[in-house]
Amino acid sequence: TLRKKRGVCQDFSHVMIGALRSLGLPARYVSGYLRSGASYQGAEASHAWVAVFFPGLGWLDFDPTNDVVPDTNHLTLA
């Protein structure tokens, strides 16, 4: 993914999780869907993004594929 500078949402999420954990930040993989018709990459199929824990704030989600903070179009399953 890093060398070829391409991949799918699962690849981008795993790279981001590795980077966050290397900085000592707890991070986890989030699996779900994007609402149909959403103007993001990955709609119409399962999707993955990242949650990172910030002391004092809790778990915050980030979608590295679309470079957004997940919103109501992101449907978390696990």
C-alpha positions as YAML, in Angstrom:
chain: A
units: angstrom
residues:
- id: 1
  name: THR
  ca: [0.00, 0.00, 0.00]
- id: 2
  name: LEU
  ca: [2.75, 2.47, 0.89]
- id: 3
  name: ARG
  ca: [5.05, 1.51, -1.96]
- id: 4
  name: LYS
  ca: [2.36, 1.44, -4.66]
- id: 5
  name: LYS
  ca: [0.38, 4.33, -3.12]
- id: 6
  name: ARG
  ca: [-2.89, 2.56, -3.69]
- id: 7
  name: GLY
  ca: [-5.16, 0.08, -2.00]
- id: 8
  name: VAL
  ca: [-8.62, -0.30, -0.53]
- id: 9
  name: CYS
  ca: [-10.17, 1.03, 2.66]
- id: 10
  name: GLN
  ca: [-9.02, -1.99, 4.66]
- id: 11
  name: ASP
  ca: [-5.40, -1.38, 3.58]
- id: 12
  name: PHE
  ca: [-5.50, 2.33, 4.43]
- id: 13
  name: SER
  ca: [-7.07, 1.60, 7.81]
- id: 14
  name: HIS
  ca: [-4.40, -0.96, 8.74]
- id: 15
  name: VAL
  ca: [-1.60, 1.42, 7.72]
- id: 16
  name: MET
  ca: [-3.15, 4.21, 9.83]
- id: 17
  name: ILE
  ca: [-3.60, 1.88, 12.82]
- id: 18
  name: GLY
  ca: [0.05, 0.83, 12.61]
- id: 19
  name: ALA
  ca: [1.20, 4.46, 12.45]
- id: 20
  name: LEU
  ca: [-0.98, 5.49, 15.40]
- id: 21
  name: ARG
  ca: [0.15, 2.54, 17.52]
- id: 22
  name: SER
  ca: [3.80, 3.32, 16.72]
- id: 23
  name: LEU
  ca: [3.14, 6.71, 18.36]
- id: 24
  name: GLY
  ca: [1.76, 4.97, 21.43]
- id: 25
  name: LEU
  ca: [-1.89, 5.77, 20.69]
- id: 26
  name: PRO
  ca: [-4.48, 3.00, 21.12]
- id: 27
  name: ALA
  ca: [-6.18, 2.45, 17.77]
- id: 28
  name: ARG
  ca: [-8.72, -0.05, 16.48]
- id: 29
  name: TYR
  ca: [-10.24, -1.19, 13.21]
- id: 30
  name: VAL
  ca: [-13.89, -0.32, 12.55]
- id: 31
  name: SER
  ca: [-15.95, -2.32, 10.09]
- id: 32
  name: GLY
  ca: [-19.22, -1.19, 8.61]
- id: 33
  name: TYR
  ca: [-20.90, 0.33, 5.60]
- id: 34
  name: LEU
  ca: [-21.32, 3.66, 3.91]
- id: 35
  name: ARG
  ca: [-24.89, 4.65, 3.23]
- id: 36
  name: SER
  ca: [-25.90, 4.10, -0.41]
- id: 37
  name: GLY
  ca: [-25.62, 7.27, -2.41]
- id: 38
  name: ALA
  ca: [-22.96, 8.72, -0.13]
- id: 39
  name: SER
  ca: [-20.40, 10.72, -2.07]
- id: 40
  name: TYR
  ca: [-17.47, 8.82, -0.55]
- id: 41
  name: GLN
  ca: [-15.20, 6.14, -1.92]
- id: 42
  name: GLY
  ca: [-16.31, 2.74, -0.68]
- id: 43
  name: ALA
  ca: [-20.08, 3.21, -0.78]
- id: 44
  name: GLU
  ca: [-22.05, 0.19, -2.03]
- id: 45
  name: ALA
  ca: [-19.71, -2.29, -0.29]
- id: 46
  name: SER
  ca: [-18.41, -3.02, 3.18]
- id: 47
  name: HIS
  ca: [-16.11, -0.28, 4.42]
- id: 48
  name: ALA
  ca: [-13.41, 0.14, 7.07]
- id: 49
  name: TRP
  ca: [-12.11, 3.07, 9.08]
- id: 50
  name: VAL
  ca: [-10.18, 3.72, 12.27]
- id: 51
  name: ALA
  ca: [-10.98, 4.67, 15.87]
- id: 52
  name: VAL
  ca: [-8.22, 6.17, 18.03]
- id: 53
  name: PHE
  ca: [-8.37, 6.74, 21.78]
- id: 54
  name: PHE
  ca: [-7.45, 10.18, 23.11]
- id: 55
  name: PRO
  ca: [-7.25, 10.51, 26.91]
- id: 56
  name: GLY
  ca: [-9.90, 12.97, 28.07]
- id: 57
  name: LEU
  ca: [-11.83, 12.68, 24.79]
- id: 58
  name: GLY
  ca: [-12.40, 8.97, 24.32]
- id: 59
  name: TRP
  ca: [-12.60, 7.10, 21.03]
- id: 60
  name: LEU
  ca: [-12.74, 9.24, 17.88]
- id: 61
  name: ASP
  ca: [-13.27, 7.83, 14.39]
- id: 62
  name: PHE
  ca: [-11.36, 8.73, 11.22]
- id: 63
  name: ASP
  ca: [-11.89, 7.52, 7.65]
- id: 64
  name: PRO
  ca: [-8.44, 7.57, 5.97]
- id: 65
  name: THR
  ca: [-9.85, 6.47, 2.60]
- id: 66
  name: ASN
  ca: [-12.05, 9.54, 2.29]
- id: 67
  name: ASP
  ca: [-10.01, 11.86, 4.56]
- id: 68
  name: VAL
  ca: [-13.06, 12.63, 6.70]
- id: 69
  name: VAL
  ca: [-14.39, 12.21, 10.20]
- id: 70
  name: PRO
  ca: [-17.17, 9.62, 9.82]
- id: 71
  name: ASP
  ca: [-20.66, 11.05, 9.89]
- id: 72
  name: THR
  ca: [-24.20, 9.66, 9.75]
- id: 73
  name: ASN
  ca: [-23.38, 8.06, 6.37]
- id: 74
  name: HIS
  ca: [-20.95, 5.69, 8.16]
- id: 75
  name: LEU
  ca: [-22.78, 2.72, 9.68]
- id: 76
  name: THR
  ca: [-20.68, 0.87, 12.26]
- id: 77
  name: LEU
  ca: [-21.10, -2.91, 12.56]
- id: 78
  name: ALA
  ca: [-17.99, -3.96, 14.50]
...
